[in-house]
Amino acid sequence: MDGGNPIVVFTVLLAVILVIPPLFERLRLPGLVGLLLAGVLLGPNGLQFLEHKSETIQLLSNIGKVYLMFVAGLEIDLSQFRRTRHRSAVFGFFTFIVPIITGIIIGRWFGFGWNSSLLIGSILASHTLLAYPIVRRLGVVQNEAVTITIGATIFTDTAALVILAICVGIHRGEFTLLTLLHQLITLSLYCFLVLWGFDRAGKEFFQRSRDDQGNQFLFILLALFVASVAAQVIGVEQIVGAFLAGLAVNDVLGESPVKEKVEFIGGVLFIPCFFVDMGLLIDIPAFVETLSSIGITAAIVVGLMGSKFVAAWLSALWYRYTPIEMLTIWSLSLPQVAATLATTLVGFQEGILTKDVLNSVLVLMVVTSILGPMITARTASCLPIPQPQQEDIEELANWWDGSEEAQPHPFTVVVPIHNPQTQRSLVELAALLARHESGRVVPVTIVPAQVHMDDPQLDAALNRGRKLTRRAVELAEVYGVEATAALRIDDDVALGISRFSREQNASLIVLGWSETGSLRARLFGNVIDRVLWSSPCPVAITRLLDAPEHIGSILVPTRDLTPSTLRIVRFAQALASSSQAKVVLLHVFLTNTPPEQIGQFEQDLRNILQETGGAIATDIQTVASNNIASTILQEAQNCDLVLMRSIRRGTAGGMAVSDITTQVIRQVQTSIILFGEPHRLS
């Protein structure tokens, strides 16, 4: 096989990325570990299919390296950071300064110079939030111990990358205080221009091109590589610019479909190529020798774990956190992946770090990426679930209220009509809700525009739309509610639905969804995703297997007490009232959750239901299980409808949903509604 042929190299990489990570995840090991081992197997010490010096490998790996840091900047929740920025800064200081001092001591102990020792310290100072999905699943993201750890990522990663820039600058030339001062001033100016300039330019560009996701995607990629190239121009490593670019466009992207596309491209292609290249760099004899003289590896692993523990303990002592909160902070700040590996690779390529350090850091990555999430799963399950503020509860009491005080406009349900097969169930659901709220139903068909308004295809589409909306009005009037048909021509179907809903002051949009794999279904799924992003009001995405009035019980999985979860409960109560159904609130807790915490959650939920005036028959069920999706599926067998929240964490058929929701959608045998709230601009 010709390992120098770019097409051959790219084909091998695609096969590795497709096959290896799922195999390792089935073994409960990180997929990234599998990519590293694949690089070892296919590299110079294995089958010799791939070569680190290959131009194709170099290109894809370098893109993956900057993309990794770019995504690290994108994934930081700036809204949470702003709420606890002062405490995040304190923990960020502790979790940076203690590990960096530890790293310097380790480096000097093993005979490294001051510059190399400082870089080793900066490697230990950062952290990657690998366990974030766990705390999100457990509903404790709003816990202060969690939010300060998330916010501290900005400080640790930024400071670690600044140290990297200084160390590389020192290594490349003669070190003087004047050159250091010049570099710091240049770096500060560069940071300001990127963080301020890209944010302003991004918001202006997105405002002007709100309908063109393709150009928005290209703008984000351009921002990434311009920042990376500019960093290199001023003598700073590219990954510094990539991380700052991620922070700069964070607010611009929000949770938009463009962000999902940006992360998707990096996650499935470029970032895995970087990890495969890391595996190619592993020299098996040197790696075995490093492990046989285990001193530096053990020192780095133990030093990292000990220093992060001390930082968490100091923060807990400073702010009087409980031992469980302290352990959660420690476990969340333990994994070392993104900034750690990128910095190590740069240090190794510059000749600042030796192969012993590179191999030790790879061991560190494997240990911490497995151990950190394991500890988080145990400790975070014991954290108290934050309660909503009183003003949020008062708002919920009137959120689904048809009175003039709460709703200045009549309660309006907009029903986009597209598929005749789902038309009846959508209109009947909308009519039930509108009748309960003394409101109205507005069926609408959005017809894609043609270049010429006298195009025969447009005439045919308009005639079809008139028939669909006329039939929808007839179905709604059976329920005794006001119904008005509407027909719109628009260049963009999704934006047409959102614009029409805004014009009508809609209270709710009811959309149909199908799980078929046809091209039309996939296209409609993309429409749903974009409606969720641009909608001015809540969106109910429905797949009903029976008539809505036949619904006797509604299952609502509840993971926390945030306003978003409670709004879904209010929606379920309104639907249950209109169809005389019972609501079952299901909370799945891990098997090691303390009984008193479970009882407190149930009591808090009952109190909130009473305060929000819910008079519908509502049962609260708590189940101990470590597999949330399977538990929901099991409980769903006893209900007619499952109501879940749509969350932008991956996609399923074009809809933005979490991994748990994706599993439920694919396997549930009953009706299901995904409830999405309008995007809130920061």
N, C-alpha and C positions, 0 to 999 in steps of 0.2 A: 504494500500500500504506500502511495506517495504522500508522506507526511508533510511535505512542503507545499502541496497544492492547496490554495486557500479554500476551494470548494470542499475538498476532502476533510480539511481541518474543521471547517464549519459544520459539516455533516456529522462528524464524530462528536463535536460539542453538543449539537442539538440532541443527539441520541442519549448522551450522558445526562443532560439536563432533564430529559423526558422520563428516563427510566430510574435513575439512581435515587433521587430524593424521596419518591413514594415508597421505595423498598425500605429505606432507613427509617422513615416515619412509622412504618408498620412495626418495626423493631423498637419503637419508642425512643429513637435517637434523632437528633436534629438532621434534617435533610442536608444542611450545609456540611456536616461532617462527612456525609456520603460523597459530596462533590470533592472535598479535599482528598479523600481516599481514592476516588476515581482519577484525580490528577496524578497521584502517586503511581497508580497501576498503569496508566497510559503514558507516563512520562519516561525520562531517561533511565530510571531505576526499575522500570517495568517493561511493558510491551513496546515502548519507544514509538508509539503512534503520534504523540504530541511533543512539541519542543517549546520551551519557554521563550526562546529567542525568535520564534516564528513571528513574522510581521502580523499575521492574522490574530494570533494569540495576544500579541502586544497591544494591538488596537482594541480588541474586545475587552481585554483585561483592564486597560487604562480607562476606557469608558465606564466599565463596571465599577472601578475604584471611585471615580468621581460621582457616579450615579448613587453608589451606596451612601456616601456622605450627604448628597443632595436629598435623598429620601429621608435620611436621619433628621435633617432640618425640617422637612415637610411634615413629619409625623409628630412633631412637638405640638401639643395643644396649647396655643398661645392664650386662649381665653382662660384656661385653668391656671396658666402661669401668671397672668395678670392678677388673678384673685389672691394668690398667695406668694407674690413675687418677693416680698421681704423675707419670709420664712424660707422660701426656696433659695434665696441668696445665702442665707446663713448655712443651710444644709449643704448647698453647693460649695461653699467655702470649706466646710469641714471635710466633705467627701472628695475634695480636690487636694487640699493641703496635706492631709494625713497620708494618703497613698503616695503623693509625690515625694514626701520626705522618706517614706518607707522605701520607695524605688531608688532614691539616691543612695540610701544606706546599703541596699542590696548591691547596686552597681559598684560602689566603692569597695565593698567587702570582697567582691569577686574580681577586683583588679581593673575595672573599667575607669576611664577618665571622667572628669567632671561633666563634660558635654554629653557623653554616652549615658552616664548615670542619670543626668537630668531628663534625658529622653525616655529612659526606662521608667522614671517616676511619672512622666506625663502619660505614658501608656497605661499605667495602673490607675490614673486619676479619672479617666472617663468611664462611662457605662452605657450599656444598650438596654432599652426597655423591652427585653424579650418577653417578660411575663405580663406585659400590659393587657393582652387579651384575657388573661386569667382574672385580673382584678375587675376588668370590664364585665366579664361573664358573671362574677359574683356580686356585681352591683355596688362595689365599694370604691369606685373611681373618685367619688366626691369626698371620701374620707381625707382629712387634711394630711395624714401621714403619706397617703398615696400621691396627692396633688403636689406636695413639696418635692417628692422624689422625681416626679415627671418634670416639674419646673427646673429642678437643679441640673437636668440634662443640658440645658442651654449653657449654663455656666461651665460645667465640667468639659463638655465637648469643645466649646469655643476656646477656653483657656488651654486645653491640651493641644489644640491645633496651633495656637499662638506660640506655645513652647516649642512645638515642632518646627515652626518657621524660624524661630530664633536659633535653635540647635543646628538646622541645616545651614543657616547663614553663617554661623560661627565655624562650621566644618568646612565651608567652601572658601573662606578667606580669613584674613587676619582679623582677630577680634580686638576692637577698641571700644571704649565707652561712646565715642562719637558715632561709630558705625552702628552700634546698638541703638543709640538714640534716634539716628536717622531711620533705621528700620522700623522702630516702634511708631514714629510719627507717620511714616509712609503707610504702615499697616493700619493705623487708626484712621487715616484719611480714606484708605481703600475700603475699610469696613463701613464707614459712614456712607460713602458713595453707593456701595452695593445695597446695604440695608435700606437706605432712604430712597435712592434713585430707582432701584428695581421695583420697590413697592409702589412708588408713584407712577412709574411708567407702566407697570403691570395693570394697575387699576384703570388707568386711562385707556390702555389698549383693550382691555376686556369690556370697558364701557362702550367703546366704539365698534367692537366686533362681537357683540353679545350673541349673535346667531351662528357664528362660524367657529365651531369647536376645532376644526382642523388647523386654522391659523392660530388659535389660542394655544393648542398643543405645541405647534412649532415655536411660538413665542417663548413658552416655558423652557423648551430645550435650548433655544438660543440664549436665554438668560443664564442657564446652567453653564454652557460652554464659554460664553463671553466672560463670566465671572472667573471660570477656571483659567482661561488664557490670560486674563488681566492679572490674576494672582501670580502666574508664572513670570509675567513681564516685570513685576516689581520685586521678583526674587523670593516669592512665597510659594509653598507647595500648592498644587492645583486643588487638593482636597479641602484646603481652607476656603478657597473661593466657592467650591461646590456646596459646602455646608452653609456658608453665609447666603448663597443664592437660595437655598431651600428655606431658610428663615425669612428671607426678603419676600418671596412669593407665597409664603404660607397663608397670609390673610387674603391674598388675591384669589387663590384657588379655593379656599374654604373646603367644603366637602363636595365640590362639583364633579360632574362626570369627567371633566378634563383631568382632574387630579387622579381619578381612578385609572385613566388611560396612561398617564405619566408613570404611575407606580407599577402598573401592569407590565409595561414594556421593560422597565428596569428589573422587576422581580422575576420575570420568566426568561429573560435573555442575558442582559449585560451583567447583572450582579452575580448570577451563577457562573458566568465565564471567569469572573475575578476569583472566585473560590477554587475553580478548577486550576487556574494558573498558580494560586497559592500552593496547591498540591504538587504542581510540577516543580516548584522550588524546593520541595522537601528532599533532602539528600538522605536516603535510607541509612547508609552506614553512619553518617554524622548524627542522624536522629537517634539511632540506637545507642551511639556513644554518649549522646547527651543524656539519654534516659538511664544509661548504666552508671554514669557519674551524675547522679540525680540531684546534686546539690543546688545548682542554679534554678532548675525547674521547680523543685520543692520550695525554694526560697521565694520565687515569684508567685507561685500559687498560694502558698500560706501567707505571704506578705500581702497579697491582694485581699484575700478573705479577711485577714486580721485587721488591716487598715480600714476596709469598708465597714467592718463591725464597729471599730472604735469611732468612726465618723457618725454612724447611726446612733451609737450610745451617747455621744456628746450632744447630738441634736435632740434626742429623747430627754436627756437631762436638762437641756436648755429650755425646752418647751413643755416639759412634763408629759411626754407621751407614755402610754402604757407599754409594758414589755412586749406585748403582741404587736403593737404599732411599730416599736423599734425593730423587731425581727422582720416585719414586712418591709420597712425602709431598707434594711440591710439586704434582704433577698432581692428586692427590685433593683438595687444598685450593684448587684454582684456580676451579672453577665457581661462579658467583654467580647464584643463582636465588631461592630461597625468602625468606630474611630480607632479602636485598639488595633485591629488588623491592618487598616489603611495606614496608620501611623507607623506600625512595625515594618510594613513592606517598604515604605519610603525610607525609613531609617536604615534598613538592610541594603537597599539599592544604593543609598548614598555612602555606604561604608561606615556609618556611625555605629551600627549594631552588628554583632556577629551572628553566625548561623545558630549558635547555641541559644541565643536570645530568641531568634525567630522560632526555633523548634519549641522552646519553652512557652512562648506566647500561644502557639497552636495548641499545646496541651492545656494551657490556661483557658482558651476559648472553649474547648470541648468540656472541661470540668465545670466551668461556671455556667455555660449555656444549658447544661443538664441539671446541675444542682440548684441554681437560682430559681427557675420556675417550679421545681419540686417543693422547695421551701415556701415559696410564695403561695402555692396552692393550699398548703397546710395552715399558714399563718393568716392569710387574707380571709379565709373562710371563718375565722374567729373574730374578725373586725366587726364592730357594730355598724349596721347599715344606716347611713345618714338620713335624717328626717327632713322633709321639705320645710321651708320657711312658712310662717303663718300666713303671709301675704299670698304665697302660692296656693295654699289651701283655700283661702277666701276667693281667689280667682277661679279655682276649679269649680266652686259651688255654682258659679254663674256661666261657666265656660260653654256648657251645652244647654243654654236656656233660651227659649224662644221669646222671652219678654222683650218689650221695647227698650227697657233700661239696659239689658245686656246685649241685645241685637238691634241696633238702630235701623237695620234693613230687614225685610222679611227673610225667614230662614229659607235659603235657596240651595237646592241640590242640582248640580250640573252633571249630566250623564252623557259623555261622549259615546256616540253610537257608531260602531264600525262593523261588528260581526253579528249578523242576524241570529246566529245560534245562541249567543249569550245575551241578546238584547232583552228578552223577557225578564230574566232573573235580575239584571241590572236595574231595569226600570221599576220592577216590583220592590226591590230593596230600597231604592231611592224614594218611592212613593210611601212606603211604610214609615220611613224616617221623617219625611216631610209632613205626613199626616199627624205624627206624634208631636211635631213642633209647630203645627198650624202654618206650614210653609208651602213652598211650591217646588215643582220639578221642571227643569229646563233641559230636555233632550237636545243635543247638538251634534251635527255631523260636520267635521272639518274636511273640506275637499282640497287636495293639493293643487296649487295654482299651476297653470300652464303658461307658456310664453305668450300665446295668443288666446284672448278671452273667448274667441269663437271656435276654439278647438273642439272637434267632435268628442274627444275623450273627456273633456271637461263637461260638455253637455250631458254625456252619459253618467258621469259621476254625480252631477247635480241632481239628475232625475232619480238615481238610486238613493241619494241622500234624502230627498224629499219623501220618498216612500218609507225609508227607515224611521225618520223623525215623526211622520204622520202616524205610523203604527205605534211608536213609543208613546205619543200623546194619548192614543186610545187606551193603551195599557194602564197608564197612570190615572186616567179619569175613572177607571173602574174602582179605584180606591178613594174616590171622592176628593182628590187634591187638584189644585190648579196646575195646569201643565201648558207650557208654551214651547212650540218647536222653533228651532233655530238652525240656520245653514250658513256656514262661513267658508270663504275661500282664503287660504293662507299658504305662504311659501313653506312654512314649517308647521307640521301637524301638532307637535308637542307644545310649541310656543303659542300656536293658535288656540289650543285648549286653555292654556294658562291666561292668555290675554282675554279671551271671552269670559272666563271665570272672574277675572278682575272687573270687567265691565259690568257683569251681572251682580257684583258684590256677593259672590258665592260663599256659602258657609261650608260646603263639602263638595268634593268631586268623587264620583263613583266610577271606577274604571274596571273593565274586564281584563282577565288574564288567563292565558292557557299555557299548559306545560308541554305542548307538542313541540317537536323539533323542526317544524317547517320553517322555511325562509320568512314567510309572513309573520309567524309567531315571534321569531327573533327580532324582526324589524319592529314589531309592535312592542316587544320588550324594551327596546331602546327608547321608544316613545314614552313608555311608562317611566323609565329612569329619568328622562329629561323633564317630564311633568313633575315628578317628585322634587326635582331641583328648582324649577321655576314657579311652582304653584303658589298662589297667594293665600291658599287655605288648605286644611287637611285633605288628604287623599286616601280613599278606601279602595284598595286593589283586591278584587273579589274573584273567587272561583267557587261558585255555588253548585252543589250537586242536587239540590232540591229547592223547592219554592221557599222564599224567605219566611213566609208565614207559618211554615211547618217546622221552623227551628224551635226546639224545646229546651236546649241547653247550650250555653256558650262557654268555652274554655278559654281563659285568659292567663297565659304564663306571666308571672310578675317576678322580676329579679331584684327590684329595689323600690324605693319610695320617692323617686324623682318625679317632678311634675310631668315629664313625658309619659312615664308609666301610668300615672294616675289619670291622665287625660284619656288613655286607652280604656281604662276602667270606666270612665264616664261615658265614653262612646258605647261600650258594651252594655251599660245600663240603659242607655237610650234605645239601642236596638232591641234589647230584651223587653223593654216596656212596650214597644210597638208590636212585638210578636208573641207577647205573654210567655217569655222564656225565662230560664234560670241562669244566673251567672256563676261560674265556678272559677275562683282565683287560685291558680296553682303556683306555689313557690317551691322550687327544687333547691335544697341545700345539700352541701357536701356531707359525707357521713361523719366527718370529724367536727362538725359545727356544734358548739356548746348548746345544750338544751335551753338555757336561759336566754340565749340570743334568738333562738327560734320563737320562743314564747313572746319575747319583746317585739319581734317583727309582726307576729299575728295581732298583738294588742294594738300596736301603732297603726296597722292597716285598718283594723275595726274602728278605731277612733277617727281616722281620716274619713272613712266611709260614712260615719254618722255625721261628721261636720259638713261634708259636701252634700248632705241631704239625699243620699241614695236610698230609695224606698223599695228597690227591686230585690227580690229574693237572691241573696248572694252568699255563697259558701266559700270558705277559705280552706284550702287543702295544702298541707306541707308534706313533702316526700323527701326522704334521705336517699340520695343517689349521686354517684360521680359521673353519670352519663345523662346530661340534661335532655338531650334530644330524644333518646330512647324513652325516657320517662314521660315526656310530653306526648310522644306517639302512643304510649300505652294508655295514658289518661284520655287521649283524644278518642279512643275507641268507644268511650261511654258518653260522648257528646256529639251534637249535631254540627257544631261549628267551632273552629279554632280561630281566635283573634290574636294576632301577633304584631309586633312593631317592626317596621321596616327601618333598618340601620345600614348606613353606608360602610359596610365592611366586606368588600368583595361583591360579586354579582352572581345572580342566578336567573338566566333567561332575560337578562337586561335589567332586572330589578336590583336595587341596592339593598342587600340584606346581610345579616350576620351568618357565620358558619352554622350555628345551631338552627337558625331559621331555614337555611338552605337544606339541611338534612330533613327537617320537618316537611318542607314543601315537597320534596322528592318522594317521601314515603307515606305521608298521611293519606288516609282513605276517606276522609270526610271533607266537608266544605271548609274553606279557609279564607280569611280576610287579612291582608297586610295593611296596617294603618300607618301612613306616613304624614309627618307634620311639615309645614312649610319651612323652607330654608330661612334662617334668620341671619341677616347681614350683620357683620361685626362692626 
